Amino acid sequence: MHSIGLPFRAPPPPFLEVAPWPSNPPSRTLLPPRASLSSSAYSPSRRLPKPPSVPTKPLPSPDLRWLTSRIVKLSRRRQLDQIFEEVEIAKRRYGRLNTIVMNAVMEACIHCQDVGSARQVFEEMSGPDGCGVDNVSFGILLKGLGEARRVDEAFQMLESIDKGSAFGGLQLSAHVIYGLLNSLLQSGDLWRANGLIARYRFVLHKEGQSLLLYNLLIKGYTNSDFPLGALAVRDEILRQGLKPDKLTYNTLIFACVKSGRIDAAVQLLAEMKEENEKSSCCELIPDAVTYTILLKGFGNNKDLHSVIKTVEEMKTSDLFIDRTAYTAMVDALLACGSIKGALCMFGEIIKQSGKDSNIRPKPHLYLSMMRAFAMRGDLDMVKRLNIRMWSDSVGSISPLVQGEADELLMEAAINDNQVDFAKVVLSKIITRRQGFSWTSRGGMTAIKVEALSGFTCSMLRPYILPQVLVDDPVEKYMTAFDDANPLPCSMTLNKVVMRFFKDSAIPVVDDWGSCVGIVYRNDCNKIDAPVSSVMRGPPPCVTTSTSIGRVIDLLLEKKYEIVVVVRNSSVYETIYSCSSRPVGVFTLKNLFPLLHVTDQ
């Protein structure tokens, strides 16, 4: 949790000081123009009316749009500490900031997965000296609570709005509910999402957004273990007399492609074209998103004929082909083994990018081409693509992309029987990185380098697991979940503080027994805080059939301290459903006794 310097209080801006009018101003005499000295023409002295009080003009509200834009930019870089520092400077300069700026701060907290700070900002906004909260504020916080798997707190907040006890007397609206609903569906938690819809159906349907609700449900099924359940939602749309829109069809096609039902996806495309011909507004014309999804499905099935046919259809129509569509074409051709076709399409992208800079390829496309040529052992082409990636690609090249490019150079050298060059590349990789997984592409290539070198003058110092087969299921080595003594989310830290002298990370369960987060020792900085306020969620989960090698990779690559093991869910459930109870955990404590470090 970041040190954010709450509460956000600053002295109010000074007002202009105006001298007060006296309560009894002195009387003044007024002589009429051209008045004679006769008594009849001369009027006695008259008291002037009291001058109107001059109201004090408050200082104009500062234009803080630049600060909002700055917060958004820092949020994309995940520089949350810098955001709070600049907000404090702005508060000292301008006084109390407006709701728009503070909503941007909350959004930054959610984006950086710091729900605790977002909750504190929300409480300060709703305090007596705060700027106030609106529907957007509630929507942002509910979305963050849903993404952090703190669903109970989110439902309590919705109940307070529904009962009218929320700050400001805000009315419950669909906009507020959609924030939580979207986060639940994004994680594939259809069980709680359907419960939320059933509880507040009267609000969601009152605003006449039924199709939007159904589209969200279809999206939820695509994120679950049973994407084809989206077809049942489509049948319900038709029963309600609603017309599916382009978003509905595109999401349905994606669900079919994800399930491997490319035939159903093609049938939906034909239905989409047929419905478009019946209507006069042309709102159902397949777009670049539609064809991009289909290309991915054809590439997965290695259907080169359908890929070429789809590419020709895209080029002959009035469709605008963007960078994403071009990249999907190359990826589909590579997946079908047509390296020549992919190279021709890559050349067309480079040619088109000279006319439109928005089509310039990203590093991902160069990596895709390098993977194909590395497998063929074409070291020269991999070298060229690696050089061109730095000069001709658009966007930033992350350390992960740079690392994979080096690994592909090493792989191409091995396949081209240039072991010495591969050893040079491997030495550069070792100096840049602390380590890599043996099961990764680069790790397997490094093993080949070591084997071809005869393990003489080894540059590596591997960890050996003499008693472990990396393909064994993690269930064989895990600790039972009950033995891990999980904490209830409603408990306070002062009752379990002694646990953290022994364990650095402890799982947290809700009232239904589902694991909703992990509490880490470093986050426990308030002794009287509830466990739910300091936990991080959702927890990293794997199924019991996951290999121990994959779990070890997660612990080392993602820097996890603990991984929760759940039962294999059926095709109708997600790993976060109520029936998927956690059965065990695997931690660094389980890993260390299995390790044996080889001598140089």
N, C-alpha and C positions, 0 to 999 in steps of 0.2 A: 504494500500500500504506500502510495506516495505521500510525501509530506506536502500538504497543500496549503497550509497556513490558514485553515478555517478557524473561526468564522470570517466571512468576507465583510468586514465592517470598516467603514471609512467615514470621516466627518463630512457632514453635508456641505455642498458648495455654498460659499458666502453669498449673501444677497446684497444688492445695492442699498446703502444706507441713505435714507431721505429724512431730512429734518421734519419732525411732526409739526402739523399746524397747531397754533395755540387754541385752547378750548374757547376763549372769548377774544376774538380778534378786535383791535381798536376800531372804533367807528370812524368812518370817513365821510366828508361832505363833498357833494358834487354840485357844481354850479352849472345850470343849463346854459347852453350857448346863447350869446346875445341877451343875456338876462338883464333886465332893468333893475334899478335900485329901489323901485317901489315895492311896497309890501305885497301887492297883489301879484306882481310878477315873480317875486322871490319866494322860492319854496324852502321850507326849513330843512335842516340837515337830515339826511336819511342814512340808515344803516345798510351797508352793502351785504348782499347775500354771502353766506359762508362758502368760500372756495371749495370746490370738490377735492376730495382727498386723492392724491396721486398714488395709484396702486404701485406696489413694488413689483417690478418685472423680474421674474426668475431668469436665471441664465438659460440660454437655449440649450436643448439637449445636444450633446456632442454626436457627431457622425461617427459611429463605431463600426461601419461596414468593413473598414480596413482591418480591424481587429478580428472580426468574424472570419474574414478570408484568411488571415494569418493563422487562426486556430485550426481551420480546415487543412491548411498545408502542413502544419506541424503534426496534425493527427495522422495524415497519410504516412508520415515518417515515424510515427509512434514515439514522438518526443513529448510525452505527457508532462514530465517535470518542467520542460521549457514553457509549456502552455500555462501552467499554474504560476510560474515566475512572471511571465508577461502579463497575465491577468491581474496579479497583485500590483504590478507597476501601473497598469491602467486604472485600477481602483484608487490608488493614491493620487493620480492625476485628475481623474474625472469624477471621482466619487462612486456612487452606486451604479453598476452597469445594468443594462436592460436585459429583458428576458431572452431576446434573440441570442445575445452573446453567451449568456449562461447556458442556454440550450445547446449551443455549439460546444461548450466545455463538457457538458454531460455526454454528448455524442462522441467526443474524443475519448472520454473515459471508457465508454462501451466498446469503441473500436480497439482500444488498447487492452480490453478484457479486464478492466479494473472497476468492477461493479460497486465495490465498497466506496471508492471515491465519488462515483456518480451518485450514490445514495446520499453521501454527505453534502454534495453540491445541491441536490434536490431539497434536502432538509433546510439548508441555509436560504435557498430561494423562497421557500414557503414560510420562513421565519418572520418575526415582526419587522426586522430591518432588511428583509430581502426584497428582491424585485418582483416577486410573485411567480406563479407557475401557470401554465395553460395546458391545453390538450396535448400539444406537442411535447411538453415536458413529461407528462404522464406516459405518453406513447414511447418515448425514448427509454425511460426507466423500465417500463414493462418489457420492452424488447431485450434490454440488457439482462434483466432477471430471468427471462426465458432462456437466453443463450447460456447463462451461467447455471442453468438447471435449478434455479431457486424458484420453482414454480409455486410453492406454497405462499411465499411472500407476494408473488405477483397476483395470485388469486385474492389474498387479503386486501391488497390495494384496490383491486376491481370491486370488491364488496364494499369498501369504504366509499368509493365513488357512487356505486349504485344506491347506497343508503343515504347519500347526501352529506356524509360526515367528512368528506375530503376537503382539503384547503381550497378556499375560494368558491365552494358550492358548485363545482363543475358538474355538468351533466354527462352521464355516460353516453358515449357516442361510438360508432363503428370504428372511427379512426383510432381511438384508444385501444380497442379490443384487437384490431388488426396487428398492432405492434407485437403483442404477445403471441397471437395466433401464427404470425409469419415465422417467428423464431422457433416455435414448436414444430411447425411443418418443415422448416429448414433442417432441423435435426432428425426428421423422420419420426417424431413422437406423435403418431396418429392417435394413440389412446387418449392422451391428455388433450390433444387438439379437438377431437370429437366431443370430449366432455365440455370443453370451453364453448364450442358451438351450441351444444344442447342447453347449456346454462343461460347463454345470452342470445338465443336465437331471435327473440322478439326485437332486440336492438339491431341485429345484423340485417334482418329482413325488412325492418321498418324503413330503412333508408334506400331501399330499392337497388341493392347491389348484390343480387343473388348470383349473377354470373361471375362476378369477382370472387365471391366466396367459393364457388365451385372450382374456379381456376386455381385458387390457393390449395384446395384439397387435392387436386390433380398433381400440383407441384409437390405436395407432401408425400404422395405415393411414389413419385420418382426418386425421392430421397430415402425411401424405406427399402426393406428387403423384398417387397412384393410390388414392383412398379406396375404390373398389369392390373392391379386394383383400380388404377385410374380409369380403366374402361367402364367399370361399374358406375363411376361418377358421371361419365359421359352419358350413360343410359338414363341416369337420374335427371340430367340436364334436359334431355329430350322429353322425358315424361312430364317435366314441369312446363313444357311448351317454350323453352328458351332456345335461342339460336347460338350455337357455339361460334366464337370469334376466332381470329387468326391465332391469338395466344393459346386458346384452347386446343386447336389442332396441333400447333407446334409442340406443346407440352405432351400431348398424347403420343405424337410420333416419337418424341424423345423417350417416353416410357417404354414404348414397344422396342426401340433400338437398344435400350439398356437391358431389356429382358431377352434380347436375341431374337425377337419376333419381327424380323425385317419384312416378312410377308404382310403382317398386319400394318406395319408402317406404310408400305406401298399402297395398301388398300385405303388407308386414311388419306394419303395424298390424292388418290383418285377421287375420293369423296369430297375432299376440299376443293378440287378443281370443278367438280360437278355442281357443288353448291354455289361456287362463284359464278358459273355460267347462268344459274337461275336468277341470281340477284343482279340488280342494275348498278349498285354502288361500287362493285369490284373491291370489296374489303377483304375477300378471302383469296386473293392472288398469292400463291406461294412466294415467299421472299427468300433472301439469302440465308436466314436462320433455318428455314425449312430444309433447303437443299444441303446446308452444312451438316445438319443432324443426319440426313439420309446418307451423305457421303461417309460419315463415321460408321454407320451401320454396314454399308457395303464394304468398307475397308476391313471391318472386323470379320466379315464373312469371306474376305478375299475374292469378292465378285468383281473382277476387273471389267467385265463387259458392262455391268450396271454403273460402275464408276465412270467409265468413258461416256456412256449414254447420258448420265446426269450432268457431267461437265459440258457436253455439247448442248444440252437443253438450257443450261444456265447462260451460255454464251449467245445462243440464238434468240433468247427472250430479251425483253426490255429491262431485265433485272440489273441493278447496280451491284457489281461484285466488289466487295471490300477486302481488306487485308485478311480478315478472319476466314472469308470464303476461299480465297486463294490458298491460304495455309491448309485448310481442310482438303482441298484438291490434292496438294502435294502429299499430305499425310496419308490420304486414301490410296494414292498411286504407290507410295512406298510400302504400305501394308499389303498391297497385292503383289509386291515384288517387281513392279514396273519402274526400275530405277531410271531407265531412259526416258520414260514419260514424265517422271517426276523432275528430271533435270531440264526437260523442255519447258515444263510449267514454271520451274524456278527461274529460267531465263526470261520467260514472259513477264513474271513479276518484277524482275529487275528492270526490264524495258518499260513497263507501265509506271514504275516508281519514278522514272525520269520526268513523266508528265504530271503525276500526282504524288506528292511526298507522303500522303496518308497511306499509300500502299507499300511503302518501304517495309521489308520483312523485319520481324523481331528476331532476337537471338534463338528463340525456340525453333524456328524454321531451319536455321543453320545447323543446329544440333541434330535435327531429324535427318538432314542430308549427310552430316558427318557420321551418324550411326550406320547408315546404309553403306557408305564407302569404307568405313572401318571394318565392317564384317567381311568385305571383299578384299581387304588388305591393300586398298589403294591409298597409300600413305601420302602421295603427292597431292591428291584431291582433298584429303582431310586437312593437310597443311594450308592449302589455298583457302578453303572454306573458313578455317580458323582465323586466317589473316583478314579475310573480307568481313568476317563477323564483327570485328572491332571497328572497322571503318565504315561499313555500309549499313549496318543494322540500326534500327531505331529503338530508343529506350535504353535503360541502364542494363549493364551486364553484371549480374549478381555474382557473389563468390561461388554459389552453387553451380551456376552456368559455367563459370571459368574452370571450376574443378572438373566438371564433366567433360569439357572440351579437352583438358589435359589427359584425362583418362582415355578418351577416344583416340588421341594421338598415340598413346602408349599401346592401345589395342591394335590400331592400324599397323604400328611398327612390328608388333609380335606376329600378326598375320602375314606381314611382308617379310618375315624372317630377319628383321633388323633388331636383334636383341640389344646391341650396344646403344642404339638410339632410344629404345624403350627404357633401358636402365637410366639414361640421362633424364628422361621425362619423369621417371619414378622418383629420382632424387629430388627433383624440383617440387614434386607433389608432397614429399615428406617434409621439406623445409617450409612449405606454405600451410600445411594442415597438421593438426595434432594426431589425426588417425582417421581410419575409415573402416567400414564393416567388411569382413571377409566375404559375406554373401552378396555384396553389391557388385556392380559391373566392374568398377575400378579395383575392388578387392580381389575378384577372381582373376583379373588381368595381372595384378601384382603377384599372385601365386604362380601364374604362368612364367612371369619374369624370373621369380626365384627358382622355379623348377628347371628352366632352361639354363640358368646360371649355375646349376648344381648346388645351390644353397651355399656357395662359397662367398665369403665377404658379404654376408647378408646385411642389407640396409634396414631390415625390419626386426622388430622384437615382439613377436606375436604372443597373444594369450592362448594357451592351450586348455581345452576342456577334456581331460582324459576320460572322464566318466560320463560324458554327455554325447548323445547323438543329436545333431542340430535339427534333424527331422522329427525327433520325439515330440509328442504333444506337451504343451506347457502344464497340463493337468498332472503330469507325472512329477513335476518339481515344485509346484506352487504350495503356498500355505493356505489351509482352509480359511474361508472368510470368517467363520465364527472365532477361530483362533487369533485372527487379527484384531478382535475386539473393536468393531466399528463404533463410532460415536453418533448418537442421535442428533439431528440438526437443531433440535429445540434446547439442547443442553448448553449451559454456559461454561466458559473456559476455566473458571476458578474451581470447578469440580473435577477437572481432568488434567490440570496443568502438570501434574507429576508424570503423566504419560509421555510428555515431550522430552523428558530427560533420557528416555530410552529410545523412543521412536521419533524420527524426523518427519514422518508423514503418516497420517492416520485417515482411513476412509470414513465417510459420513453417509448415513442412511436416513431416509425420510420415514414417515409413519407407515408406509406400505412395504418397507424393507428393501427398497431399491437404493442402490448407491448413487448419490447425487453430486458428490464432490470429494475433494481431498483437502484436509487441513495440514498445512506445513508449519513446522516449528518457527521459521523465520517470519511468518505472518501473524503470530500471536503476540501482539503488542498492547492489547487491552485485556486485563484480567477478567473484567465483568462482561465482556462481549459475548453474544451468543455464537455458537459454533457456525451457524449458517451465514453470519456476517463476515467471517474471515476465511471461509473455505473457497477453494477454486473449483469451478465446474465448467463443463461436465468432465468426469474423470476419464483418463485413457483406458479403454476397454478392449479386450480381445476375447475370443471364444475359446472353449476348452480344447478345440481341435487345432488351434494355432500352434505352429512349431515353436520350440524353445529358441531356435535360432532367430526367428522373427521377433520374438519378445526381447531377446537380448539386444537386437538392433535398435528397438524402440528405446530401451533404457540408455543406450550409449549415444545414439544419434540425437534423440529428442531431449536428452538430459532429464528423463523421467526418474523419479525416485521410487515410484510404485505404479504398477499396472493392475487393474481389476480384471478378473477372469469371470466370464458369465457363461451360462449354458448356451449351446448352439440353438439359436432361435429358429423357429419354423419359417416358412416363406410368408406367413401372414403376420409376423411379428418383427419388431425392431429390437435392437439390443437395449433400448431404454424402456421397453414396455414393462408393465407391472409384472408379467409372468416370467420375465427374464431375470431371475434372481441372481445376484452375484454368488459364486461358489468358492472363490479364492482370490488371492493376491500373489503377485510376484514382485519382489523388491530387490534392491541392491544387496540386502542381507542374504537373500537366497542365492545371489550370483557369486558373491565373493568366495564362499567355500568351494565353489566348483572350479575356480581359476587356478592355473599353474603357469607361471611366467618362465619361458625358456631362457637359458643362458646364451650370451653372445658367443 
